[in-house]
Amino acid sequence: MYPKTITLVSEKLNKLLVEKASLVMDGRAVSDEIEQKEIEMESVDKEIQEVEKTVDTEDLKVKAQGITDRFNAVMTEMEDMKKETFERMKAVVGSDLPAKYEAIKKEKEELETKRNKIGLRIQKFNDKIIPIGQKLMKPFIEDTFDDYDTLRLENGEIVASIFNHLDDAEKRLREQHKKPIGN
């Protein structure tokens, strides 16, 4: 019956799998940190939005509408109004919250870079692990439709599994026939 599980013995493969597992855990830890930074960024962004809502700009909106009506003749006046609005927003919001947001954003980007580097290292381990595992599993491939599936460590032993394409297709067909027509 499939999937078949077999135990392989290879010191080199065992060492590679242990190192890869460590890298995977490091990558997951960095992902957790990234999630925390995203939560912090969202919180700071909400604070900025709340402070911006308190800024009274109704008088500036009325002036801006009048200026827009005379757009071609008063383009420079319109630019001045935009600057004035920005300065008022900047004065009320301050520089602390945007700076805090940018600092958190930078930390998040650094963590993402770190995670990506770990991912590349994991891929290099996979590039070494897969050929060794396939070579060791080859004697256990008994059927034309058998194929390599997983390779992992369990209680210090290398455990590999083999699946059968034909068996999987048969299971999918059986499941499809169990579903009512029209779904």
N, C-alpha and C positions, 0 to 999 in steps of 0.2 A: 504494500500500500504506500501511497505517496502523501506527503513528502517523506523520503527516507532520511534518517539521521544516522550519521556515521561519526566516529571519533578518529581524528588524525593525530599523528605524532610528528612534530617538527619543532625543534628548539628555535630555529630562525623565525618560522612562521608565528610561533607563540610570542616571541619577543616583539615582532612587528605588530601583532594584534594588541598586545598590552600597550605599546606606545601609541597606537592609533586610538585606542579607547581613552587614554589620558588626554589626547588632543581633542577628541570629541567632547569630553567633559569640560575642558578649558573653553572650547567654542561655545558650549551651552551656557557657561557662566558669563561669558562676555555678552551673549544674546540677552541674558537676564538683566545685565547692567544697561544695555541699550534700551530695553523696555522701560527701565526705571527712568532713564534720561528723557525718553519720549513723554512719560507721564509728567515729569518735572517741567518740560518745555510747554506742554499743554496747559499746565497750571499757571505758569508765568504769562503765557499768551492770554489766558482768560483775565488775569489781573490787568494786563495792559488794556484789553478791550473794555473792562469795567471803568477804568480811569478815563479812557477816551470818551465814554458815554457821558461823563459828567461835564465835559467841556461845552460851554455855551457858544454855538457858532451860528445861531439863527440870524443875527445881524449881518454876518459875513455871507450867508446864503442869499439874502435879499440883494446885497450889493453885487454879488457874483452874477445873479440873474440879470440885473441891469447892465452889467458889463458885457455879459454874453450877447445881449440884444444888440449892442454896438460893437460886436467882436472885431471887425476889421479895423475900425477906427481906434479902438482902445486896447489893443493886444498887450501893450506894455503894462497898462493898468491891471489887466487880468493876471499877469504874471506876478505883479506885486501883491495882489490879494492872495494868491496861492502861497507865496512866501510868508505872508502875515499869518495865515491859517496854520501853516506848518510850525511856525515859531511859537504860536500860542499852544498848540498841541504838545510841542516839545517841552515848553515851559511847565505845563501841567503834569505830563507823564514823567518828565525827568529823564535822566540817562541811566539810572540804576536798573530799571526793569528791562529795557532793551539790551543793555550790556549783559545782564544776568542770562537772558534768553540766548544771546549769541554765544556766551561761554558754555552753556549747557549743550547747545547745538554743536559746538566744536568738539566737546568731550564725546558726544554721541558719534560724530563722524570718525574720531580717532578710534573709538571702540569698534565701529563697523570695519575700519581698515584692519584692526587687530584680528577680528573674527575672520575676515576674508583671507588673511595670511595663514591663519590656523587651518582654514578650509583647504587652501592650496597644499599645505603640508600633509593634511589627511589624504588628499588625492594622490600625493607622491607615495604614501604608504600603501594605498590601494593598488597603485600601479606595480608595486613589488609583491603585495600579498596575493593578488588574484592569480598570477601565473603559477606561483608556488602551490597555492591551494588547488588549482585545476590539475596540476601535475600529480599531486597526492591523491586527488579524488578520482582520477582517470580509471584506476582499476575497479572502482565501484560503479561506473557507468555500465549498466548491463543491457539496456534496451536502446534501440535507435532513437526513441523519443525522450530519453533521459537527458537531463541538463543540470548544470551546476546551479545551486540556488544561493544559500547563505553560508557564511563562514564566521563563527563567533567563538568567544571564550566562555565556558561554563565551568565554574569551580576549578579553574586552572587547566582545564582540558580544552583542546580545540575540537569544536563540534561543527560538522558540516552537514548540509542537507542537499538532497538531490530531488528535483521534481520531474514530472513526466508531462510533456506538452499534450500528449494524447489524453491522458487522464484528466488534466485541467480542462481541456476542451469538452470532454464528455460531461464533467461536472457542470460547466457553464450551460451546456445544452439541457441538461436535466433541470437546472434551476429555471431556465427560460420556459420550459414546458409546464412548470408548476404555476407560473404567473397566469392570471386570467388574460384573455385576448383583449386588446385595446389598451393595455397599460404600458 
